């Protein structure tokens, strides 16, 4: 048998806290073969990043490997100094982090940064040739422009490709990838995942892929290792793990994932009750026992061993035989009945007509001196939206499509340049400063990061009292009484009122942010990527909470996300936006079935499905999103459309603005292609595979 590329044995990694050591990773044994992709999954706090940094021998100053071994191609890494690790980092072991922009030096051009990762003995011409080869390998066109650019001049997908190119510059034996596509939209993520597959096939590099996306794991990985609270609780080939998990924690992780085609009216997500334990207060026996639906008395007094349950399958659970026999088979519980709705359509809460927003780019001093006019960027161009009470409109599209700009125009954080916005019977002025408190109380927003939304110097109670007093007009005593009600509304105990934000988990912070948004009992709530940074279990709990609050409070939601599975679960209607214009609008169940707008079809095909058997080939859109400074004529999507060549006159997409076509179900599609062709014709890539 071929020796493994990476071999980890009985690894324990600890962090010093004061005078004691806390074990963040305990007794982990894992190996990777050449060309193998192993997915490392688990909630935040499970030890995934600690394990990854241990492999890189790059722990923080208060971290240390306290026991065990890490060998790369047979060489022990834990005893090496940074100077001894440097040639290994150069040639054999590379890390691709989550945030590419934070990992690139903003003051150096891309070419300079790639050159630093190459063999310093190469000549200038050889370095230039090698850099062009690397950019071609990661499918980046116009290499000279890329090499001369600064990081901020590139898109997120281009930045991530640059990091992959740098990581591959030494033909590494092992790539450690820490959430490399989490912040990317689905089309860019699909392109990056396809690139990773190609590169692994070419070089036989082993990959440890750290992620919380079960869909990415299902579509990319050969094997899965599940971490919980620092312990390896299950390891199996990807197909068998998804078909029949043997640990209750793995089962509950899979149950938390929203899936395409499942809607809140049909299925209720099942979050994991409780929280991951703190390192200083771990359960004495089975670490999952306090949250496990199958826990018995033995689980509380005896720590299970990691045993070889089946060939190629290891599990740490006293009851894995019962899991194998079918315990916890109900992977998606039935939805609880929603509140009855009247036969008549609910009233319109938000009505947006012909929304326009244009930005002027700053001129440099020379351009200003020469009297050149500032360049204009049309970020939002003629959007019409309607949302009714107790309903959710999902707004989806790639990064830079105008989603967040439209939301900020509605809220008033930026002033629109044209169009009308009505909230109930109120005509909303463009700027927030022009809106009175009576208007403000009807419209609230929940941002992506609760860390940025909550004041770190205010307690939870103080944060909730503020909108109650300023917007709802309550006295201090009345507001104090309502704080407990708001905390109960988001399933938190009254004791949380005395806590500071840094004493809360990510999910708890987001619950507080949602409670604050509901303090003034708004009619409309805007949620901008508000669950995208959460673990799947916490995300499931927040989505269930939003559903319950909507039914209880009667609010309307505008839900913005690049995660189409989440949007399809929560939304009653979906609007698809591209380059500031709507491409398709319709009821969720109808929009997920043909006819699709070609852009919608590409977005849906790129969603990673949490099912290894569903090996779909995504539609990889050619090229980058066009610049907003110089928008394409005719149909804005024509420069990347995979269906345009199928038209008798493809140039019509360049010459003429598309018509809005309405199908029998009322979905509206902005496209020159007739609905019959959009319904029946497969895209060229699918035809080639058929």
ZIKAPE-V782494 format. One record per pair of residues at least 12 apart in sequence whose ideal C-beta (glycine too) atoms are under 8 Angstrom apart, sorted by the first residue. I is the first residue (numbers start at 1). J is the second residue. If there is no record, write none. Layout:
BEGIN
i->I j->J
i->I j->J
END
This chain:
BEGIN
i->2 j->33
i->2 j->34
i->3 j->73
i->3 j->74
i->4 j->31
i->4 j->32
i->4 j->33
i->5 j->32
i->5 j->33
i->5 j->34
i->5 j->36
i->5 j->72
i->5 j->73
i->5 j->173
i->5 j->174
i->5 j->206
i->6 j->30
i->6 j->31
i->6 j->32
i->6 j->55
i->6 j->70
i->6 j->71
i->6 j->72
i->6 j->174
i->6 j->206
i->6 j->208
i->7 j->31
i->7 j->69
i->7 j->70
i->7 j->71
i->7 j->74
i->8 j->28
i->8 j->29
i->8 j->30
i->8 j->31
i->8 j->51
i->8 j->55
i->8 j->68
i->8 j->69
i->8 j->70
i->8 j->71
i->9 j->29
i->9 j->68
i->9 j->69
i->9 j->71
i->10 j->27
i->10 j->28
i->10 j->29
i->10 j->67
i->10 j->68
i->10 j->69
i->11 j->25
i->11 j->27
i->11 j->28
i->11 j->29
i->11 j->51
i->11 j->54
i->11 j->65
i->11 j->67
i->11 j->68
i->11 j->69
i->11 j->70
i->12 j->25
i->12 j->26
i->12 j->27
i->12 j->28
i->12 j->65
i->12 j->66
i->12 j->67
i->12 j->68
i->13 j->25
i->13 j->47
i->13 j->50
i->13 j->51
i->13 j->54
i->13 j->59
i->13 j->63
i->13 j->64
i->13 j->65
i->13 j->66
i->14 j->63
i->14 j->64
i->14 j->66
i->15 j->60
i->15 j->62
i->15 j->63
i->15 j->64
i->15 j->279
i->16 j->62
i->16 j->63
i->16 j->64
i->17 j->62
i->17 j->280
i->20 j->280
i->21 j->64
i->21 j->66
i->22 j->279
i->22 j->280
i->23 j->66
i->23 j->230
i->23 j->279
i->24 j->47
i->24 j->50
i->24 j->63
i->24 j->230
i->24 j->279
i->25 j->47
i->25 j->50
i->25 j->51
i->25 j->54
i->25 j->227
i->25 j->230
i->26 j->230
i->26 j->231
i->27 j->67
i->27 j->68
i->27 j->231
i->27 j->232
i->27 j->306
i->28 j->51
i->28 j->68
i->28 j->227
i->28 j->230
i->28 j->231
i->28 j->232
i->29 j->232
i->29 j->306
i->30 j->225
i->30 j->232
i->30 j->235
i->32 j->174
i->32 j->206
i->32 j->207
i->32 j->208
i->33 j->206
i->34 j->173
i->34 j->204
i->34 j->205
i->34 j->206
i->35 j->200
i->35 j->201
i->35 j->204
i->35 j->205
i->35 j->206
i->36 j->206
i->36 j->207
i->36 j->222
i->36 j->223
i->37 j->196
i->37 j->200
i->37 j->206
i->37 j->207
i->37 j->209
i->37 j->220
i->37 j->221
i->37 j->222
i->37 j->223
i->38 j->206
i->38 j->207
i->38 j->208
i->38 j->209
i->38 j->221
i->38 j->222
i->38 j->223
i->38 j->224
i->38 j->225
i->39 j->209
i->39 j->211
i->39 j->216
i->39 j->217
i->39 j->220
i->39 j->221
i->39 j->223
i->39 j->224
i->39 j->225
i->39 j->238
i->40 j->52
i->40 j->208
i->40 j->209
i->40 j->210
i->40 j->211
i->40 j->224
i->40 j->225
i->40 j->227
i->41 j->211
i->41 j->212
i->41 j->214
i->41 j->217
i->41 j->224
i->41 j->225
i->41 j->226
i->41 j->227
i->41 j->253
i->42 j->212
i->42 j->226
i->42 j->227
i->42 j->228
i->42 j->253
i->43 j->212
i->43 j->228
i->43 j->253
i->43 j->272
i->43 j->276
i->43 j->535
i->43 j->537
i->43 j->538
i->44 j->212
i->44 j->276
i->44 j->506
i->44 j->535
i->45 j->229
i->45 j->276
i->46 j->227
i->46 j->228
i->46 j->229
i->46 j->230
i->46 j->276
i->47 j->227
i->47 j->229
i->47 j->230
i->48 j->178
i->48 j->210
i->48 j->227
i->49 j->178
i->49 j->210
i->50 j->63
i->50 j->230
i->51 j->227
i->52 j->95
i->52 j->176
i->52 j->178
i->52 j->208
i->52 j->210
i->54 j->70
i->54 j->78
i->55 j->70
i->55 j->77
i->55 j->93
i->55 j->174
i->55 j->176
i->55 j->208
i->56 j->89
i->56 j->93
i->56 j->95
i->56 j->176
i->57 j->70
i->57 j->77
i->57 j->78
i->57 j->80
i->57 j->82
i->57 j->85
i->58 j->95
i->65 j->78
i->72 j->88
i->72 j->92
i->72 j->93
i->72 j->173
i->72 j->174
i->73 j->92
i->73 j->173
i->75 j->88
i->90 j->117
i->90 j->170
i->91 j->170
i->91 j->171
i->91 j->172
i->92 j->170
i->92 j->172
i->92 j->173
i->92 j->174
i->93 j->172
i->93 j->173
i->93 j->174
i->93 j->176
i->94 j->166
i->94 j->167
i->94 j->168
i->94 j->170
i->94 j->172
i->94 j->174
i->94 j->175
i->94 j->176
i->95 j->167
i->95 j->175
i->95 j->176
i->95 j->177
i->95 j->178
i->96 j->160
i->96 j->163
i->96 j->164
i->96 j->167
i->96 j->175
i->96 j->176
i->96 j->177
i->96 j->178
i->96 j->180
i->97 j->163
i->97 j->178
i->97 j->179
i->97 j->180
i->98 j->178
i->98 j->179
i->98 j->180
i->98 j->182
i->98 j->183
i->99 j->183
i->100 j->151
i->100 j->156
i->100 j->159
i->100 j->160
i->100 j->162
i->100 j->163
i->101 j->151
i->101 j->152
i->101 j->156
i->101 j->159
i->103 j->163
i->104 j->151
i->104 j->159
i->104 j->162
i->104 j->163
i->105 j->151
i->106 j->150
i->106 j->151
i->106 j->152
i->107 j->150
i->108 j->150
i->109 j->147
i->109 j->148
i->109 j->149
i->109 j->150
i->110 j->146
i->110 j->147
i->110 j->148
i->110 j->149
i->110 j->150
i->110 j->151
i->110 j->154
i->110 j->162
i->111 j->131
i->111 j->147
i->111 j->148
i->113 j->162
i->113 j->166
i->114 j->131
i->114 j->134
i->114 j->147
i->114 j->162
i->114 j->165
i->114 j->166
i->114 j->169
i->115 j->127
i->115 j->131
i->117 j->166
i->117 j->169
i->117 j->170
i->118 j->130
i->118 j->131
i->118 j->169
i->119 j->170
i->130 j->169
i->131 j->143
i->131 j->147
i->132 j->147
i->134 j->165
i->134 j->166
i->134 j->168
i->134 j->169
i->135 j->147
i->135 j->165
i->137 j->165
i->137 j->168
i->137 j->199
i->138 j->161
i->138 j->162
i->138 j->164
i->138 j->165
i->138 j->168
i->138 j->195
i->138 j->199
i->139 j->161
i->139 j->191
i->139 j->195
i->140 j->158
i->140 j->161
i->140 j->162
i->140 j->165
i->141 j->623
i->146 j->158
i->146 j->162
i->155 j->188
i->155 j->399
i->155 j->400
i->155 j->624
i->155 j->625
i->156 j->183
i->156 j->184
i->156 j->188
i->156 j->399
i->157 j->184
i->157 j->188
i->157 j->191
i->157 j->192
i->157 j->624
i->158 j->624
i->160 j->180
i->160 j->181
i->160 j->184
i->160 j->188
i->160 j->192
i->161 j->192
i->161 j->195
i->163 j->180
i->164 j->180
i->164 j->192
i->164 j->195
i->164 j->196
i->164 j->199
i->168 j->199
i->168 j->203
i->168 j->205
i->171 j->203
i->171 j->205
i->172 j->205
i->173 j->205
i->173 j->206
i->174 j->205
i->174 j->206
i->174 j->207
i->174 j->208
i->175 j->205
i->175 j->206
i->175 j->207
i->175 j->208
i->176 j->207
i->176 j->208
i->176 j->210
i->177 j->196
i->177 j->207
i->177 j->208
i->177 j->209
i->177 j->210
i->178 j->210
i->179 j->210
i->179 j->211
i->179 j->212
i->180 j->192
i->180 j->209
i->181 j->193
i->181 j->211
i->181 j->213
i->181 j->216
i->182 j->211
i->182 j->212
i->182 j->213
i->182 j->533
i->184 j->399
i->184 j->562
i->185 j->397
i->185 j->398
i->185 j->399
i->185 j->562
i->186 j->562
i->186 j->563
i->186 j->564
i->186 j->603
i->186 j->606
i->186 j->607
i->186 j->608
i->187 j->398
i->187 j->602
i->187 j->603
i->187 j->606
i->187 j->618
i->187 j->620
i->187 j->621
i->188 j->398
i->188 j->399
i->189 j->216
i->189 j->606
i->189 j->608
i->190 j->605
i->190 j->606
i->190 j->608
i->190 j->618
i->190 j->620
i->191 j->620
i->191 j->621
i->193 j->216
i->193 j->219
i->193 j->220
i->193 j->608
i->194 j->618
i->194 j->620
i->196 j->220
i->197 j->220
i->209 j->221
i->212 j->535
i->212 j->536
i->213 j->536
i->213 j->608
i->214 j->253
i->214 j->254
i->214 j->257
i->214 j->536
i->214 j->610
i->215 j->257
i->215 j->565
i->215 j->607
i->215 j->608
i->215 j->609
i->215 j->610
i->216 j->608
i->217 j->238
i->217 j->610
i->218 j->238
i->218 j->242
i->218 j->608
i->218 j->609
i->218 j->610
i->218 j->611
i->218 j->612
i->218 j->614
i->219 j->608
i->219 j->609
i->219 j->612
i->219 j->615
i->220 j->608
i->221 j->238
i->222 j->237
i->222 j->238
i->223 j->235
i->223 j->236
i->223 j->237
i->223 j->238
i->224 j->236
i->224 j->237
i->224 j->238
i->224 j->241
i->226 j->241
i->226 j->247
i->226 j->249
i->226 j->250
i->226 j->253
i->228 j->249
i->228 j->276
i->228 j->287
i->228 j->288
i->229 j->276
i->229 j->277
i->229 j->282
i->229 j->287
i->229 j->288
i->230 j->279
i->230 j->287
i->231 j->287
i->231 j->316
i->232 j->306
i->232 j->314
i->232 j->316
i->233 j->247
i->233 j->249
i->233 j->250
i->233 j->288
i->233 j->306
i->233 j->315
i->233 j->316
i->233 j->317
i->234 j->246
i->234 j->247
i->234 j->249
i->234 j->250
i->234 j->313
i->234 j->314
i->234 j->315
i->234 j->316
i->234 j->317
i->235 j->313
i->235 j->314
i->235 j->315
i->236 j->312
i->236 j->313
i->236 j->314
i->236 j->315
i->237 j->312
i->237 j->313
i->238 j->612
i->239 j->612
i->239 j->613
i->240 j->310
i->240 j->312
i->240 j->313
i->241 j->313
i->242 j->254
i->242 j->610
i->242 j->611
i->242 j->612
i->244 j->323
i->244 j->324
i->245 j->323
i->246 j->309
i->246 j->310
i->246 j->313
i->246 j->315
i->246 j->317
i->246 j->320
i->246 j->323
i->246 j->324
i->247 j->288
i->247 j->315
i->247 j->316
i->247 j->317
i->247 j->320
i->247 j->323
i->248 j->288
i->248 j->292
i->248 j->293
i->248 j->294
i->248 j->317
i->248 j->319
i->248 j->323
i->248 j->328
i->249 j->272
i->249 j->288
i->249 j->291
i->249 j->292
i->251 j->323
i->251 j->328
i->251 j->331
i->252 j->270
i->252 j->272
i->252 j->291
i->252 j->293
i->252 j->537
i->253 j->272
i->253 j->536
i->253 j->537
i->254 j->331
i->254 j->610
i->255 j->269
i->255 j->270
i->255 j->331
i->255 j->332
i->255 j->333
i->255 j->540
i->256 j->269
i->256 j->270
i->256 j->271
i->256 j->272
i->256 j->536
i->256 j->537
i->256 j->539
i->256 j->540
i->257 j->536
i->257 j->540
i->257 j->565
i->257 j->610
i->258 j->539
i->258 j->540
i->258 j->543
i->258 j->565
i->258 j->566
i->258 j->568
i->258 j->569
i->259 j->332
i->259 j->565
i->259 j->569
i->259 j->609
i->259 j->610
i->260 j->564
i->260 j->565
i->260 j->568
i->260 j->592
i->260 j->604
i->260 j->607
i->260 j->609
i->261 j->568
i->261 j->592
i->262 j->332
i->262 j->568
i->262 j->569
i->263 j->568
i->263 j->569
i->263 j->588
i->263 j->589
i->264 j->335
i->264 j->338
i->264 j->543
i->264 j->547
i->264 j->569
i->264 j->570
i->265 j->335
i->265 j->338
i->266 j->335
i->267 j->332
i->267 j->333
i->267 j->334
i->267 j->335
i->267 j->569
i->268 j->333
i->268 j->334
i->268 j->335
i->268 j->336
i->268 j->544
i->269 j->540
i->269 j->541
i->269 j->543
i->269 j->544
i->269 j->569
i->270 j->332
i->270 j->333
i->270 j->540
i->271 j->537
i->271 j->538
i->271 j->540
i->271 j->541
i->271 j->544
i->272 j->291
i->272 j->537
i->273 j->291
i->274 j->290
i->274 j->291
i->275 j->291
i->275 j->505
i->277 j->290
i->283 j->300
i->284 j->300
i->284 j->301
i->284 j->303
i->285 j->299
i->285 j->300
i->285 j->301
i->285 j->302
i->285 j->303
i->285 j->304
i->286 j->299
i->286 j->300
i->286 j->302
i->286 j->303
i->286 j->304
i->286 j->316
i->286 j->317
i->286 j->318
i->293 j->328
i->294 j->319
i->294 j->322
i->294 j->323
i->294 j->327
i->294 j->328
i->296 j->318
i->296 j->319
i->298 j->318
i->299 j->318
i->299 j->319
i->302 j->318
i->304 j->316
i->304 j->317
i->304 j->318
i->309 j->324
i->310 j->324
i->338 j->547
i->338 j->551
i->339 j->390
i->339 j->551
i->341 j->390
i->345 j->388
i->346 j->388
i->346 j->389
i->346 j->390
i->346 j->391
i->347 j->388
i->347 j->389
i->347 j->424
i->348 j->386
i->348 j->387
i->348 j->388
i->348 j->389
i->348 j->422
i->349 j->387
i->349 j->388
i->349 j->389
i->349 j->423
i->349 j->424
i->349 j->523
i->349 j->524
i->349 j->555
i->349 j->556
i->350 j->385
i->350 j->386
i->350 j->387
i->350 j->410
i->350 j->421
i->350 j->422
i->350 j->423
i->350 j->524
i->350 j->556
i->350 j->558
i->351 j->385
i->351 j->386
i->351 j->420
i->351 j->421
i->351 j->422
i->352 j->383
i->352 j->384
i->352 j->385
i->352 j->386
i->352 j->406
i->352 j->410
i->352 j->419
i->352 j->420
i->352 j->421
i->353 j->384
i->353 j->419
i->353 j->420
i->353 j->421
i->354 j->382
i->354 j->383
i->354 j->384
i->354 j->418
i->354 j->419
i->354 j->420
i->355 j->380
i->355 j->382
i->355 j->383
i->355 j->384
i->355 j->385
i->355 j->406
i->355 j->409
i->355 j->410
i->355 j->416
i->355 j->418
i->355 j->419
i->355 j->421
i->356 j->378
i->356 j->380
i->356 j->381
i->356 j->382
i->356 j->416
i->356 j->417
i->356 j->418
i->356 j->419
i->357 j->378
i->357 j->379
i->357 j->380
i->357 j->402
i->357 j->405
i->357 j->406
i->357 j->409
i->357 j->414
i->357 j->416
i->357 j->417
i->357 j->580
i->358 j->376
i->358 j->377
i->358 j->378
i->358 j->379
i->358 j->417
i->359 j->376
i->359 j->377
i->359 j->379
i->360 j->374
i->360 j->375
i->360 j->376
i->360 j->377
i->361 j->374
i->361 j->375
i->361 j->376
i->361 j->377
i->361 j->629
i->362 j->374
i->375 j->629
i->376 j->629
i->377 j->628
i->377 j->629
i->378 j->580
i->378 j->628
i->378 j->631
i->379 j->402
i->379 j->405
i->379 j->580
i->379 j->628
i->380 j->402
i->380 j->405
i->380 j->406
i->380 j->409
i->380 j->416
i->380 j->580
i->381 j->402
i->381 j->579
i->381 j->580
i->381 j->581
i->381 j->631
i->382 j->419
i->382 j->581
i->383 j->402
i->383 j->406
i->383 j->419
i->383 j->577
i->383 j->580
i->383 j->581
i->383 j->582
i->384 j->582
i->385 j->406
i->385 j->558
i->385 j->575
i->387 j->524
i->387 j->556
i->387 j->557
i->387 j->558
i->387 j->573
i->388 j->556
i->389 j->523
i->389 j->554
i->389 j->555
i->389 j->556
i->390 j->550
i->390 j->551
i->390 j->554
i->390 j->555
i->390 j->556
i->391 j->556
i->391 j->557
i->391 j->572
i->391 j->573
i->392 j->550
i->392 j->556
i->392 j->557
i->392 j->558
i->392 j->559
i->392 j->570
i->392 j->571
i->392 j->572
i->392 j->573
i->393 j->556
i->393 j->557
i->393 j->558
i->393 j->559
i->393 j->571
i->393 j->572
i->393 j->573
i->393 j->574
i->393 j->575
i->394 j->559
i->394 j->560
i->394 j->561
i->394 j->567
i->394 j->568
i->394 j->570
i->394 j->571
i->394 j->573
i->394 j->574
i->394 j->575
i->394 j->588
i->395 j->407
i->395 j->558
i->395 j->559
i->395 j->560
i->395 j->561
i->395 j->574
i->395 j->575
i->395 j->577
i->396 j->560
i->396 j->561
i->396 j->562
i->396 j->564
i->396 j->567
i->396 j->574
i->396 j->575
i->396 j->576
i->396 j->577
i->396 j->603
i->397 j->562
i->397 j->576
i->397 j->577
i->397 j->578
i->397 j->603
i->398 j->562
i->398 j->578
i->398 j->603
i->398 j->625
i->399 j->562
i->399 j->625
i->400 j->625
i->400 j->628
i->401 j->577
i->401 j->578
i->401 j->579
i->401 j->580
i->401 j->625
i->402 j->577
i->402 j->579
i->402 j->580
i->402 j->581
i->403 j->528
i->403 j->560
i->403 j->577
i->404 j->528
i->404 j->560
i->405 j->580
i->406 j->577
i->407 j->445
i->407 j->526
i->407 j->528
i->407 j->558
i->407 j->560
i->409 j->421
i->409 j->430
i->410 j->428
i->410 j->443
i->410 j->526
i->410 j->558
i->411 j->432
i->411 j->443
i->411 j->445
i->411 j->526
i->412 j->428
i->412 j->429
i->412 j->430
i->412 j->431
i->412 j->432
i->412 j->434
i->412 j->435
i->413 j->432
i->415 j->430
i->415 j->431
i->416 j->430
i->423 j->439
i->423 j->442
i->423 j->443
i->423 j->523
i->423 j->524
i->424 j->442
i->424 j->523
i->426 j->439
i->426 j->442
i->428 j->443
i->437 j->470
i->437 j->471
i->440 j->471
i->440 j->520
i->441 j->467
i->441 j->471
i->441 j->472
i->441 j->520
i->441 j->521
i->441 j->522
i->442 j->520
i->442 j->522
i->442 j->523
i->442 j->524
i->443 j->522
i->443 j->523
i->443 j->524
i->443 j->526
i->444 j->467
i->444 j->517
i->444 j->518
i->444 j->520
i->444 j->522
i->444 j->524
i->444 j->525
i->444 j->526
i->445 j->517
i->445 j->525
i->445 j->526
i->445 j->527
i->445 j->528
i->446 j->510
i->446 j->513
i->446 j->514
i->446 j->517
i->446 j->525
i->446 j->526
i->446 j->527
i->446 j->528
i->446 j->530
i->447 j->513
i->447 j->528
i->447 j->529
i->447 j->530
i->448 j->528
i->448 j->529
i->448 j->530
i->448 j->532
i->448 j->533
i->449 j->533
i->450 j->501
i->450 j->506
i->450 j->509
i->450 j->510
i->450 j->512
i->450 j->513
i->451 j->501
i->451 j->509
i->453 j->509
i->453 j->513
i->454 j->501
i->454 j->509
i->454 j->512
i->454 j->513
i->455 j->501
i->456 j->500
i->456 j->501
i->456 j->502
i->458 j->500
i->458 j->501
i->459 j->497
i->459 j->498
i->459 j->499
i->459 j->500
i->460 j->487
i->460 j->496
i->460 j->497
i->460 j->498
i->460 j->499
i->460 j->500
i->460 j->501
i->460 j->504
i->460 j->512
i->461 j->480
i->461 j->483
i->461 j->497
i->461 j->498
i->463 j->512
i->463 j->516
i->464 j->479
i->464 j->482
i->464 j->483
i->464 j->486
i->464 j->487
i->464 j->497
i->464 j->512
i->464 j->515
i->464 j->516
i->464 j->519
i->465 j->479
i->465 j->480
i->465 j->483
i->466 j->516
i->467 j->516
i->467 j->519
i->467 j->520
i->468 j->482
i->468 j->483
i->468 j->519
i->468 j->520
i->471 j->519
i->471 j->520
i->472 j->519
i->472 j->520
i->472 j->521
i->482 j->519
i->483 j->497
i->484 j->497
i->486 j->515
i->486 j->516
i->486 j->518
i->486 j->519
i->487 j->515
i->489 j->515
i->489 j->518
i->489 j->549
i->489 j->552
i->490 j->511
i->490 j->512
i->490 j->514
i->490 j->515
i->490 j->518
i->490 j->545
i->490 j->549
i->491 j->511
i->491 j->541
i->491 j->545
i->492 j->508
i->492 j->511
i->492 j->512
i->492 j->515
i->496 j->508
i->496 j->512
i->505 j->538
i->506 j->533
i->506 j->534
i->506 j->535
i->506 j->538
i->507 j->534
i->507 j->535
i->507 j->538
i->507 j->541
i->507 j->542
i->510 j->530
i->510 j->531
i->510 j->534
i->510 j->538
i->510 j->542
i->511 j->542
i->511 j->545
i->513 j->530
i->514 j->530
i->514 j->542
i->514 j->545
i->514 j->546
i->514 j->549
i->518 j->549
i->518 j->553
i->518 j->555
i->521 j->553
i->522 j->555
i->523 j->554
i->523 j->555
i->523 j->556
i->524 j->555
i->524 j->556
i->524 j->557
i->524 j->558
i->525 j->555
i->525 j->556
i->525 j->557
i->525 j->558
i->526 j->557
i->526 j->558
i->526 j->560
i->527 j->546
i->527 j->557
i->527 j->558
i->527 j->559
i->527 j->560
i->528 j->560
i->529 j->560
i->529 j->561
i->529 j->562
i->530 j->542
i->530 j->559
i->531 j->543
i->531 j->561
i->531 j->563
i->531 j->566
i->532 j->561
i->532 j->562
i->532 j->563
i->532 j->566
i->539 j->566
i->543 j->566
i->543 j->569
i->543 j->570
i->546 j->570
i->547 j->570
i->557 j->570
i->559 j->571
i->564 j->603
i->564 j->604
i->564 j->607
i->565 j->607
i->568 j->588
i->568 j->592
i->571 j->588
i->572 j->587
i->572 j->588
i->573 j->585
i->573 j->586
i->573 j->587
i->573 j->588
i->573 j->591
i->574 j->586
i->574 j->588
i->574 j->591
i->576 j->591
i->576 j->597
i->576 j->599
i->576 j->600
i->576 j->603
i->578 j->599
i->578 j->636
i->578 j->637
i->579 j->625
i->579 j->626
i->579 j->628
i->579 j->631
i->579 j->632
i->579 j->636
i->579 j->637
i->580 j->628
i->580 j->636
i->581 j->636
i->581 j->670
i->582 j->670
i->583 j->597
i->583 j->599
i->583 j->600
i->583 j->637
i->583 j->669
i->583 j->670
i->583 j->671
i->584 j->596
i->584 j->597
i->584 j->599
i->584 j->600
i->584 j->667
i->584 j->668
i->584 j->669
i->584 j->670
i->585 j->667
i->585 j->668
i->586 j->663
i->586 j->665
i->586 j->666
i->586 j->667
i->586 j->668
i->587 j->665
i->587 j->666
i->587 j->667
i->590 j->663
i->590 j->665
i->590 j->666
i->590 j->667
i->591 j->667
i->592 j->604
i->594 j->678
i->594 j->679
i->594 j->680
i->595 j->663
i->595 j->667
i->595 j->669
i->595 j->675
i->595 j->676
i->595 j->678
i->595 j->679
i->596 j->669
i->596 j->678
i->597 j->637
i->597 j->669
i->597 j->670
i->597 j->671
i->597 j->678
i->598 j->637
i->598 j->641
i->598 j->642
i->598 j->643
i->598 j->644
i->598 j->671
i->598 j->673
i->598 j->678
i->598 j->683
i->599 j->637
i->599 j->641
i->601 j->619
i->601 j->643
i->601 j->683
i->602 j->618
i->602 j->619
i->602 j->621
i->602 j->642
i->605 j->617
i->605 j->618
i->605 j->619
i->605 j->683
i->606 j->618
i->606 j->619
i->617 j->685
i->617 j->686
i->617 j->689
i->619 j->642
i->619 j->683
i->619 j->685
i->620 j->685
i->621 j->640
i->621 j->642
i->622 j->640
i->622 j->642
i->623 j->639
i->623 j->640
i->625 j->640
i->626 j->639
i->632 j->654
i->633 j->654
i->633 j->655
i->634 j->652
i->634 j->653
i->634 j->654
i->634 j->655
i->634 j->656
i->634 j->657
i->634 j->658
i->635 j->653
i->635 j->654
i->635 j->657
i->635 j->658
i->635 j->670
i->635 j->671
i->635 j->672
i->638 j->653
i->638 j->654
i->641 j->653
i->642 j->683
i->642 j->684
i->642 j->685
i->643 j->673
i->643 j->677
i->643 j->678
i->643 j->681
i->643 j->683
i->645 j->684
i->646 j->673
i->646 j->677
i->646 j->681
i->646 j->684
i->647 j->672
i->647 j->673
i->652 j->672
i->653 j->672
i->656 j->672
i->658 j->670
i->658 j->671
i->658 j->672
i->659 j->671
i->659 j->672
i->661 j->674
i->661 j->675
i->663 j->675
END
